[in-house]
Amino acid sequence: MSRANRFSSPITSRFPISLIHVFCASALYLTRKGVTCIDELIRQVTVNCAERGLLLLRVRDEIRITIAAYQTLYESSVAFGMRKALASEQGKSDLERKV
């Protein structure tokens, strides 16, 4: 197959959907070992097909960005909850003093 023909067909038609699901599912459980595993998976896929490897890199980066956004959201919600709890304790103390 010539190089031009190999790049002319859409990536999604040749990319197994099950591999995307496995990759996304494993990426959700990123740990230090998991990152190494996923990076190795991407490396091996890239050796076989550069387009698939680049696609997996993009997916991995998007997952990392999404996880970072969820972590920030979680931390913000915990801080908000703590502020509300402190405010309610303060309000409770004020009401007890009035009574």
Secondary structure, DSSP 8 states (H G I E B T S, - for coil): --HHHHHHS-HHHHS-HHHHHHHHHHHTT--HHHHHHHHHHHHHHHHH-HHHHHHHHHHHHHHHHHHHHHHHHHHHHHHHHHHHHHHHHHHHHHHHHH-
